[in-house]
Amino acid sequence: MLDTKLSTTQNLSRPSASTAKAVPSNNPGMPSSAPSDDGRTHIIIVGAGIIGVCTAYYLTRHPQFSSKTHKITIIESTRPASGASGKAGGLLALWAFPSQLVPLSFQLHEELADQYNGADEWAYRRLQTVSLEGNLSKTARVSKKKPIDIGLPDDLDWVRSDIMESWSSLSGIDSTAQVHPYKFTMFMLRRAQESGAVNLVLGKVQKLNYSPKGNAVESVVYAPAGSSAESVSSESTASADGQSYILKGDKIVITVGPWTSRLLPTCPVSGLRAHSITITPSRPVSAYALFTELKLAKGKYISPEIYARREEVYICGEGDNYVEVPDTTDDVEVLKERCEELVKYAGIVSKELQGGRITRRQACYLPVVDVPSTSGPLIGPTNSQNLYMASGHSCWGINNAPGTGKVMAEILLEGEAKSADVSSLDPRRYFVSGPLPGE
């Protein structure tokens, strides 16, 4: 399933960002160095998507964490949750993968919702999940004189039963739930920042700086986002254009999803583009996630996934790798024809969607692990000292974010994961990190 469809068309509000101090260099060709030697352990998280944010949140909740002894800097190239984390479907399921992480993460989602009133804050709720098979071919429409009653649930009254041939229940409210991913990610970011130890820097990380021997990462080089340097330092008045900064860290965590290989070229994580739309239906619809297989013609099928939310319905399609992962989330290309296809078939499946209002047409990239022996994600330390990663969550990034954040906090502060056995997801099993020859 594709639970991470994103867009460049969504108008996300820019949160107020705390700042990590950095002093601009007098020489534009040389990066300036941000002071970090205040005696505290400095953890740098690259990427303010749901994985990076949950890692920061659970770090601040760990019993060994203190703002007196630790500080966290999150560096984000555009805006928090501007990629898949802001435009995903938000489906949560106990039958997701990997099995090492899912039970923990599903439980944490429920605990967070209970603790913070998730039903109101990020639209957390339980829901039913069903599989639907339909036939939209011209032959079927002509031959079907009388609709066959396939016995759909009574409250699934917003799906056209006359075009469906069969259905089955995949799971109930005991094992399936949902969140609004953007609202969840932003809420968790605010909770992390309340600790007073988490700074958000808007800037694009350009490279990792390795030690002279090449066996450890010591800092990151980044360029401030936009044209204003205040996102980097309130003391700076220099233009950010062409200016780079060095930020030293004791531990550096890469959580940039499909952009991982830009910083770790040997890492087998790539991007799969997926399109989605959201529709405000003509009337409220019941809480269901629908996995469909619709026959268009002989040998031709389409399988949109349809998730009913509290005030809208999310529809996503299959992924593609026609276009490489762009420079930032702002550069993601949204194909109008792919979105219009989703609009068309959503309208055929449901009259309530056909008569609804389209609110978003969007596209995003899912981080996929390109290793036959694992579906990912890759979580934990790398071969380079001080360098960690949590990436490659595929379509289950929203589902597995709290679990990932919790075990990453344990790895960073205790040296090993305690809440789940993620040894089979260890990045060191799948690639060797380090500077490339000549760097």
C-alpha positions, 0 to 999 in steps of 0.5 A: 500500500502507499501510505505516503503520497505528497504534494507541492500544492499543499499550503503548509504554514511555517512554524516559528523556529528556534535557532542554533547559533552560527557565526557567518564567515568573513570569507564566503568560500569558507563555511563558518563554524557554529559553536557547540562546546557548552559542555552539553552532548549535542545531537543533530537530527537531519530532517524534520519529517515524522521520523526525525520529529519522533526521535527528538520527542522520545529523546526529550522523554528519555530518563537519561535526557536533560536539557542541562546535559543534552541539546538537540538541533533539527535541521530541515531544508524546507519546512517540517512535514513538507514531504511524505510526513505531511501528505501521507494517508495516515493509516495505522495497522497491526498487520503492517511491517516490519514485525519487529517494530509494528506492535510497539509503534501501534501501541505508542500511537494509542498511548500518545492519543490517550495522553494528548487527546489525539482524537481532537489534536490529530484526528486519531481514530479506529476504523474498519479496513476492507478489500473491494473488487469491482468491474468497470469494464464496458462489457460488465456495464452492458451485461449487468442487467440487475445489480447483485447484492454482495452484502456490503456492511450497512454503514459502508453506504457511500460505495456503489455496490452495483459495480462491486463484485466481491468484498472482504474484511481485512481488519477491524477497529482492534487492529486498524486506526488512522491519524492526520500525519501533518497534524500529528507531526507538527504536534509532536514537534511542538511537544519536543520543543517545549523541553527547551532543548530542541532547536529547529534550523531551516537549512539544507545539509550539503555534506557530512564532515568526517574526521581526518581518518575518515572513521567518524562524522564530526559535523554537518555543512548546511546552507540556510533556507531562503534568503534570510539568515535569521533562521540560522542565527539571530546575531547574523545580518549576512545574506544566506545566499552562497553562505554555508555553516558548519554545525558540530555534533557529538551524534548525528542522525540522518532521517531524510527518507528518500534523500538519504543517499544524497548524504550517504551515497552508499546507502541503498535507500531510494525514492518512489513517487506517489500521487494522491488527492483529498476530497471533501465528500458531499456528505459525511462518510463512515470510517473505512479504509478501502483497498480496491482492485478495479477491472478496467478492461481485460488484463487491465486493473487500477488499485486506488486506496481510499481512506475516509477521514473525519472531514475528508477522504484521501485517495492515493494511487500506485507509485512510480520511479519515472523521475529521480528524487528532486533537490527538495520537497518544494521541487516535487513534480505533480502530474496533473493526469495522475491526479485526474485519474484518481479523481475519475475513479474515486467518482466512479466508486462513490457518488459522494466523492463524485459530488465532492470538492477536491481540496488537494492534488499532490505527490511525494516520494516514499523511502524504499530500501533497495535490498532483496533481503529486507523491506526496511527500514534501516535503524541504528548506528552506521559504520562511521562513529557518531553517525546514525540513521533511521530511514527506508520506512516505505509506505509505513513511515507514519505507522512506525514513527513513534516506535522508531523514535523510541528505539532511536532514543534508546540507541542514542542514550543507552547504546542499544534498543530496549523496547524492541529487537531491531537488530535485523534492521541495523544499517551496518548489515546492508551497507558500509558508510564513510567518505567516498574516495577523494573526499 
